[in-house]
Amino acid sequence: MINTRLKPVTTGLIGAVGLGVALLGMPEAAKAATVVAGTDYLSSPAGSNFVTIDGLGTVQLKGLPFGPGNTDTTVERQADCVFNAGTCNIPIEMTNLSLISIDPVAINGQLVDLFVKIAPGSRSTGIMTINQDHTFSSVLNLDWQVLAAPVGSGMQNAICVAEIAALPGFEADCSLLTPDQLTASGSWGSTPPPGAVIVKGPVGDQTANLHTNLGADQMDFFLIGDVEHNHRDYAANHTVRQAKVPEPSTVLGLIAVGLSSIVGFKGKKEPK
């Protein structure tokens, strides 16, 4: 005789097993697309950057590269951007800025180079909004400093001069009395443009801009075209683009010039 009291248990067990098999057969739920944290290596082209300083007028600026490539500005995206309804907000920080005046500036009758950099001891932080349609916008609080050095002597010799410190809007160390606020917007892509500076590293490497072990749902971030930083409180402009490495022809040209100089030197004979 069959024990009918086992039927409900047996039926429930079969149902549970069937449900488990069905769940195993279902595809895994899709993960949200993510732009991984990293660093943007940027350059500031001549002709698109300037600062107007009371008493000195408008000073045209260009990038003073510190590398890699022609990088003169770096911005860290300090968290992964996980898209929610097609957008996300992440913390950012401008960690390096290196600009120089295109032409010498006269201060007290002496020609000097002017340099713009991040004020020491300050952090230039903000928020970036990245959209899944490959647009973005950002707000960045920046405390910059203006230094001067004899023409051609380099930023390493730049100092705060009293003439700048005494100007309206500046502190005694030639930094801003009130930190500036920069806003920007533009387009981005997940693959590097031709010739872009590439810094490789695994996902989680803050210094990398091209990550070597991206998951299927992960991607990198690169600027497309020029991006203009608009200054809220100062008459200034800072335009950046993706930093690049020197063209091979440029490098070969420099090598050729160097070799010709060496050959020319060796070819000279001492007068008899």
HELIX and SHEET records of a PDB file:
HELIX    1   1 THR A    4  LEU A    6  5                                   3    
HELIX    2   2 LYS A    7  GLY A   25  1                                  19    
HELIX    3   3 MET A  155  ASN A  157  5                                   3    
HELIX    4   4 ALA A  162  ALA A  165  1                                   4    
HELIX    5   5 PRO A  248  GLY A  267  1                                  20    
SHEET    1   A 3 CYS A  81  VAL A  82  0                                        
SHEET    2   A 3 THR A  34  VAL A  35 -1                                        
SHEET    3   A 3 GLN A 218  MET A 219  1                                        
SHEET    1   B 8 VAL A 105  ILE A 107  0                                        
SHEET    2   B 8 GLN A 110  ILE A 118 -1                                        
SHEET    3   B 8 THR A  87  SER A 101 -1                                        
SHEET    4   B 8 GLY A  57  GLY A  63 -1                                        
SHEET    5   B 8 ASN A  49  ILE A  53 -1                                        
SHEET    6   B 8 ALA A 236  GLN A 242 -1                                        
SHEET    7   B 8 GLY A  38  SER A  43 -1                                        
SHEET    8   B 8 THR A  73  ARG A  77 -1                                        
SHEET    1   C 7 VAL A 105  ILE A 107  0                                        
SHEET    2   C 7 GLN A 110  ILE A 118 -1                                        
SHEET    3   C 7 THR A  87  SER A 101 -1                                        
SHEET    4   C 7 GLY A  57  GLY A  63 -1                                        
SHEET    5   C 7 ASN A  49  ILE A  53 -1                                        
SHEET    6   C 7 ALA A 236  GLN A 242 -1                                        
SHEET    7   C 7 VAL A 227  HIS A 231 -1                                        
SHEET    1   D 7 VAL A 105  ILE A 107  0                                        
SHEET    2   D 7 GLN A 110  ILE A 118 -1                                        
SHEET    3   D 7 THR A  87  SER A 101 -1                                        
SHEET    4   D 7 SER A 124  ASN A 131 -1                                        
SHEET    5   D 7 THR A 135  LEU A 142 -1                                        
SHEET    6   D 7 ASP A 180  GLY A 189 -1                                        
SHEET    7   D 7 PHE A 222  ILE A 224 -1                                        
SHEET    1   E 3 VAL A 105  ILE A 107  0                                        
SHEET    2   E 3 GLN A 110  ILE A 118 -1                                        
SHEET    3   E 3 TRP A 144  PRO A 150 -1                                        
SHEET    1   F 2 LYS A 200  GLY A 201  0                                        
SHEET    2   F 2 LEU A 210  HIS A 211  1                                        
END                                                                             
